[in-house]
Amino acid sequence: MKNKNPITETIQRIGNAAVREAQRKNHEMGIPNVYSKNGVIYYQLPNGTITMENPLETDPELRRRYEKLRTAQRGE
C-alpha cells in the first residue's frame, strides 16, 4: 500500500531498509530472525528454514553464540 504523504513514505523506506540490514546481519552472525504473525512466533534460521520451535532452546551452540553477542553488546 502506497502512502500519499512523501514524509511518511520516506520514513517507511528508511525503516524497511534498516530492518533488512538487521536481518542480514543476524544471518551473518548465525542468529535467527524472529517474526510474529497472528500471535504465533516464527524463527527464520540462517539457512532459511522457518520453524515455530525456538532454536535458542534446542541448539546449545546457537545459544552460546547468542549469549556471547549479548554480552559483547552490553560491554561486559
KAWO-V738936 format. One record per helix or strand of 2 or more residues. SS is the DSSP state (helix for helix, strand for strand). FROM is the first residue (numbers start at 0). LEN is the number of residues. If there is no record, write none. Layout:
BEGIN
ss: <SS & SS>
from: <FROM & FROM>
len: <LEN & LEN>
END
This chain:
BEGIN
ss: <helix & strand & strand & strand & helix & helix>
from: <5 & 32 & 39 & 49 & 54 & 59>
len: <23 & 5 & 5 & 2 & 4 & 15>
END
